[in-house]
Amino acid sequence: MINIVLHEPEMPANTGNIGRTCVAAGARLHLIEPLGFRLNEKMLKRAGLDYWDKLDVTVYDDFNDFLEKNPGAKIYMATTKAHRIYTDVKYEPDCYIMFGKESAGIPEEILVEHEENCVRIPMIGDIRSLNLSNSVAVVLYEALRQQNFGEMNCEGHLHRLSWK
């Protein structure tokens, strides 16, 4: 199971969307405090719709607490500062993909200790970054694609009609 890690997320709507994506993808969500919202906040639940209760989520006091509780974790760090593109790495089935807060990303003090595991999503021009929930979806689904989508349902069905 792939693990998504949010380092100090600030916006409840983004975290709610990410939680919903994690449920759909069969991924775990890890939240590193401080959070910019409360976990019972209406916007968080609204963005996660009725999926939040199905989410496997763990909250940590800080990055050191996360490391202590996940010893030996293979962590990829998504950052606009990375040399490598997110498609250039092979994601292990139980890897952790970490994203930083909306306003500042992952602190550089953490990034410099993990340079070889930093990945970026290419963008054109002076665009600073993508929306956090979009970034999570892009990288998470690349990791899932590399694993042939595991146990996911890959067949679509119409609701009222049938495909020819």
Short mmCIF file of the C-alpha atoms (twelve columns), coordinates in Angstrom:
data_MODEL
# 
_entry.id   MODEL 
# 
loop_
_atom_site.group_PDB 
_atom_site.id 
_atom_site.type_symbol 
_atom_site.label_atom_id 
_atom_site.label_alt_id 
_atom_site.label_comp_id 
_atom_site.label_asym_id 
_atom_site.label_seq_id 
_atom_site.Cartn_x 
_atom_site.Cartn_y 
_atom_site.Cartn_z 
_atom_site.pdbx_PDB_model_num 
ATOM 1   C CA . MET A 1   0.000   0.000  0.000   1 
ATOM 2   C CA . ILE A 2   1.361   3.380  -0.986  1 
ATOM 3   C CA . ASN A 3   1.564   6.050  1.702   1 
ATOM 4   C CA . ILE A 4   0.871   9.737  1.129   1 
ATOM 5   C CA . VAL A 5   2.473   12.111 3.636   1 
ATOM 6   C CA . LEU A 6   1.393   15.744 4.040   1 
ATOM 7   C CA . HIS A 7   3.881   17.872 5.929   1 
ATOM 8   C CA . GLU A 8   1.989   20.636 7.748   1 
ATOM 9   C CA . PRO A 9   -0.958  20.980 5.338   1 
ATOM 10  C CA . GLU A 10  -2.764  24.298 5.632   1 
ATOM 11  C CA . MET A 11  -6.006  24.016 3.662   1 
ATOM 12  C CA . PRO A 12  -8.758  21.661 4.786   1 
ATOM 13  C CA . ALA A 13  -10.293 21.398 1.315   1 
ATOM 14  C CA . ASN A 14  -7.013  20.142 -0.164  1 
ATOM 15  C CA . THR A 15  -6.554  17.602 2.615   1 
ATOM 16  C CA . GLY A 16  -10.167 16.444 2.219   1 
ATOM 17  C CA . ASN A 17  -9.660  15.962 -1.530  1 
ATOM 18  C CA . ILE A 18  -6.414  14.106 -0.884  1 
ATOM 19  C CA . GLY A 19  -8.154  11.886 1.660   1 
ATOM 20  C CA . ARG A 20  -10.812 11.003 -0.900  1 
ATOM 21  C CA . THR A 21  -8.112  10.242 -3.482  1 
ATOM 22  C CA . CYS A 22  -6.315  8.018  -0.963  1 
ATOM 23  C CA . VAL A 23  -9.505  6.040  -0.318  1 
ATOM 24  C CA . ALA A 24  -10.082 5.586  -4.079  1 
ATOM 25  C CA . ALA A 25  -6.462  4.522  -4.596  1 
ATOM 26  C CA . GLY A 26  -6.156  2.310  -1.525  1 
ATOM 27  C CA . ALA A 27  -3.435  4.520  -0.057  1 
ATOM 28  C CA . ARG A 28  -2.750  5.517  3.551   1 
ATOM 29  C CA . LEU A 29  -2.637  9.179  4.556   1 
ATOM 30  C CA . HIS A 30  -0.106  10.522 7.058   1 
ATOM 31  C CA . LEU A 31  -0.507  14.078 8.406   1 
ATOM 32  C CA . ILE A 32  2.409   15.831 10.079  1 
ATOM 33  C CA . GLU A 33  1.455   18.631 12.465  1 
ATOM 34  C CA . PRO A 34  0.960   21.458 12.855  1 
ATOM 35  C CA . LEU A 35  -2.118  21.374 10.659  1 
ATOM 36  C CA . GLY A 36  -3.731  24.585 9.430   1 
ATOM 37  C CA . PHE A 37  -7.150  23.258 10.469  1 
ATOM 38  C CA . ARG A 38  -8.873  20.846 12.859  1 
ATOM 39  C CA . LEU A 39  -9.622  17.300 11.709  1 
ATOM 40  C CA . ASN A 40  -13.301 17.794 12.526  1 
ATOM 41  C CA . GLU A 41  -13.522 20.931 10.379  1 
ATOM 42  C CA . LYS A 42  -16.529 21.134 8.053   1 
ATOM 43  C CA . MET A 43  -14.464 21.996 4.946   1 
ATOM 44  C CA . LEU A 44  -12.294 18.909 5.434   1 
ATOM 45  C CA . LYS A 45  -15.284 16.585 5.681   1 
ATOM 46  C CA . ARG A 46  -17.080 18.334 2.829   1 
ATOM 47  C CA . ALA A 47  -14.142 17.920 0.442   1 
ATOM 48  C CA . GLY A 48  -13.727 14.289 1.494   1 
ATOM 49  C CA . LEU A 49  -17.468 13.706 1.043   1 
ATOM 50  C CA . ASP A 50  -18.616 10.512 2.683   1 
ATOM 51  C CA . TYR A 51  -15.222 8.836  2.265   1 
ATOM 52  C CA . TRP A 52  -13.428 10.277 5.297   1 
ATOM 53  C CA . ASP A 53  -14.573 7.473  7.614   1 
ATOM 54  C CA . LYS A 54  -13.051 4.918  5.195   1 
ATOM 55  C CA . LEU A 55  -9.648  6.650  5.225   1 
ATOM 56  C CA . ASP A 56  -6.613  5.087  6.905   1 
ATOM 57  C CA . VAL A 57  -5.085  8.238  8.420   1 
ATOM 58  C CA . THR A 58  -2.383  8.789  11.045  1 
ATOM 59  C CA . VAL A 59  -1.369  12.110 12.589  1 
ATOM 60  C CA . TYR A 60  2.166   12.861 13.858  1 
ATOM 61  C CA . ASP A 61  3.440   15.585 16.185  1 
ATOM 62  C CA . ASP A 62  6.264   16.577 13.823  1 
ATOM 63  C CA . PHE A 63  8.619   15.159 11.176  1 
ATOM 64  C CA . ASN A 64  10.829  13.477 13.784  1 
ATOM 65  C CA . ASP A 65  7.769   11.726 15.252  1 
ATOM 66  C CA . PHE A 66  6.877   10.521 11.747  1 
ATOM 67  C CA . LEU A 67  10.409  9.150  11.211  1 
ATOM 68  C CA . GLU A 68  10.446  7.431  14.614  1 
ATOM 69  C CA . LYS A 69  7.104   5.710  13.975  1 
ATOM 70  C CA . ASN A 70  8.033   4.666  10.407  1 
ATOM 71  C CA . PRO A 71  11.645  3.442  10.707  1 
ATOM 72  C CA . GLY A 72  13.310  2.547  7.420   1 
ATOM 73  C CA . ALA A 73  10.537  4.115  5.341   1 
ATOM 74  C CA . LYS A 74  11.475  4.774  1.707   1 
ATOM 75  C CA . ILE A 75  10.339  8.390  1.332   1 
ATOM 76  C CA . TYR A 76  10.060  10.259 -1.960  1 
ATOM 77  C CA . MET A 77  9.670   14.001 -1.546  1 
ATOM 78  C CA . ALA A 78  7.700   15.961 -4.111  1 
ATOM 79  C CA . THR A 79  9.159   19.430 -4.502  1 
ATOM 80  C CA . THR A 80  9.541   22.056 -7.214  1 
ATOM 81  C CA . LYS A 81  13.236  22.177 -6.246  1 
ATOM 82  C CA . ALA A 82  14.110  18.582 -7.280  1 
ATOM 83  C CA . HIS A 83  16.466  17.565 -10.086 1 
ATOM 84  C CA . ARG A 84  14.515  14.423 -11.028 1 
ATOM 85  C CA . ILE A 85  11.073  14.153 -12.573 1 
ATOM 86  C CA . TYR A 86  8.474   12.059 -10.727 1 
ATOM 87  C CA . THR A 87  8.354   9.537  -13.592 1 
ATOM 88  C CA . ASP A 88  12.120  8.893  -13.349 1 
ATOM 89  C CA . VAL A 89  11.892  6.782  -10.188 1 
ATOM 90  C CA . LYS A 90  10.509  3.306  -9.469  1 
ATOM 91  C CA . TYR A 91  8.021   3.501  -6.596  1 
ATOM 92  C CA . GLU A 92  8.063   0.533  -4.232  1 
ATOM 93  C CA . PRO A 93  4.683   -0.917 -3.128  1 
ATOM 94  C CA . ASP A 94  5.045   0.369  0.460   1 
ATOM 95  C CA . CYS A 95  6.824   3.640  -0.281  1 
ATOM 96  C CA . TYR A 96  5.956   7.024  1.195   1 
ATOM 97  C CA . ILE A 97  5.411   10.049 -1.044  1 
ATOM 98  C CA . MET A 98  5.665   13.287 0.893   1 
ATOM 99  C CA . PHE A 99  4.274   16.708 -0.019  1 
ATOM 100 C CA . GLY A 100 4.771   20.010 1.773   1 
ATOM 101 C CA . LYS A 101 2.374   22.694 2.864   1 
ATOM 102 C CA . GLU A 102 0.632   24.808 0.276   1 
ATOM 103 C CA . SER A 103 2.455   28.055 1.032   1 
ATOM 104 C CA . ALA A 104 6.041   26.820 1.250   1 
ATOM 105 C CA . GLY A 105 6.429   23.138 0.364   1 
ATOM 106 C CA . ILE A 106 8.703   20.794 2.305   1 
ATOM 107 C CA . PRO A 107 11.289  22.701 4.387   1 
ATOM 108 C CA . GLU A 108 14.701  22.855 2.706   1 
ATOM 109 C CA . GLU A 109 16.275  21.542 5.925   1 
ATOM 110 C CA . ILE A 110 14.471  18.261 5.238   1 
ATOM 111 C CA . LEU A 111 15.033  18.278 1.465   1 
ATOM 112 C CA . VAL A 112 18.826  18.581 1.662   1 
ATOM 113 C CA . GLU A 113 18.949  15.382 3.737   1 
ATOM 114 C CA . HIS A 114 16.989  13.478 1.054   1 
ATOM 115 C CA . GLU A 115 18.202  14.950 -2.253  1 
ATOM 116 C CA . GLU A 116 18.364  11.573 -4.032  1 
ATOM 117 C CA . ASN A 117 14.676  10.940 -3.271  1 
ATOM 118 C CA . CYS A 118 13.306  14.331 -4.333  1 
ATOM 119 C CA . VAL A 119 11.045  14.408 -7.393  1 
ATOM 120 C CA . ARG A 120 9.273   17.164 -9.285  1 
ATOM 121 C CA . ILE A 121 6.329   17.571 -11.621 1 
ATOM 122 C CA . PRO A 122 7.409   19.505 -14.744 1 
ATOM 123 C CA . MET A 123 5.690   22.832 -15.386 1 
ATOM 124 C CA . ILE A 124 5.945   25.556 -18.000 1 
ATOM 125 C CA . GLY A 125 7.389   28.999 -17.367 1 
ATOM 126 C CA . ASP A 126 7.131   30.807 -14.078 1 
ATOM 127 C CA . ILE A 127 4.341   28.715 -12.573 1 
ATOM 128 C CA . ARG A 128 5.304   28.319 -8.914  1 
ATOM 129 C CA . SER A 129 3.458   25.076 -8.233  1 
ATOM 130 C CA . LEU A 130 0.348   23.019 -8.860  1 
ATOM 131 C CA . ASN A 131 -2.489  22.707 -6.394  1 
ATOM 132 C CA . LEU A 132 -1.501  20.289 -3.621  1 
ATOM 133 C CA . SER A 133 -4.351  17.835 -4.167  1 
ATOM 134 C CA . ASN A 134 -3.642  17.769 -7.920  1 
ATOM 135 C CA . SER A 135 0.049   17.129 -7.274  1 
ATOM 136 C CA . VAL A 136 -0.755  14.224 -4.962  1 
ATOM 137 C CA . ALA A 137 -3.064  12.683 -7.569  1 
ATOM 138 C CA . VAL A 138 -0.487  13.003 -10.363 1 
ATOM 139 C CA . VAL A 139 2.349   11.337 -8.439  1 
ATOM 140 C CA . LEU A 140 0.196   8.768  -6.625  1 
ATOM 141 C CA . TYR A 141 -1.356  7.506  -9.845  1 
ATOM 142 C CA . GLU A 142 2.059   7.260  -11.505 1 
ATOM 143 C CA . ALA A 143 3.186   5.051  -8.614  1 
ATOM 144 C CA . LEU A 144 0.016   2.964  -8.988  1 
ATOM 145 C CA . ARG A 145 0.491   2.722  -12.773 1 
ATOM 146 C CA . GLN A 146 4.002   1.385  -12.223 1 
ATOM 147 C CA . GLN A 147 2.454   -1.320 -10.031 1 
ATOM 148 C CA . ASN A 148 -0.180  -2.178 -12.678 1 
ATOM 149 C CA . PHE A 149 -2.837  -0.647 -10.401 1 
ATOM 150 C CA . GLY A 150 -2.698  -3.637 -8.041  1 
ATOM 151 C CA . GLU A 151 -6.162  -4.712 -6.920  1 
ATOM 152 C CA . MET A 152 -7.888  -1.630 -8.341  1 
ATOM 153 C CA . ASN A 153 -10.956 -1.890 -10.547 1 
ATOM 154 C CA . CYS A 154 -9.720  -0.980 -14.036 1 
ATOM 155 C CA . GLU A 155 -12.971 -1.641 -15.893 1 
ATOM 156 C CA . GLY A 156 -15.622 1.011  -16.399 1 
ATOM 157 C CA . HIS A 157 -19.359 0.406  -16.609 1 
ATOM 158 C CA . LEU A 158 -22.155 2.645  -17.785 1 
ATOM 159 C CA . HIS A 159 -25.004 3.214  -15.333 1 
ATOM 160 C CA . ARG A 160 -28.023 2.933  -17.617 1 
ATOM 161 C CA . LEU A 161 -26.683 1.641  -20.933 1 
ATOM 162 C CA . SER A 162 -24.111 -0.905 -22.075 1 
ATOM 163 C CA . TRP A 163 -20.958 -0.468 -24.127 1 
ATOM 164 C CA . LYS A 164 -21.242 -1.943 -27.646 1 
# 
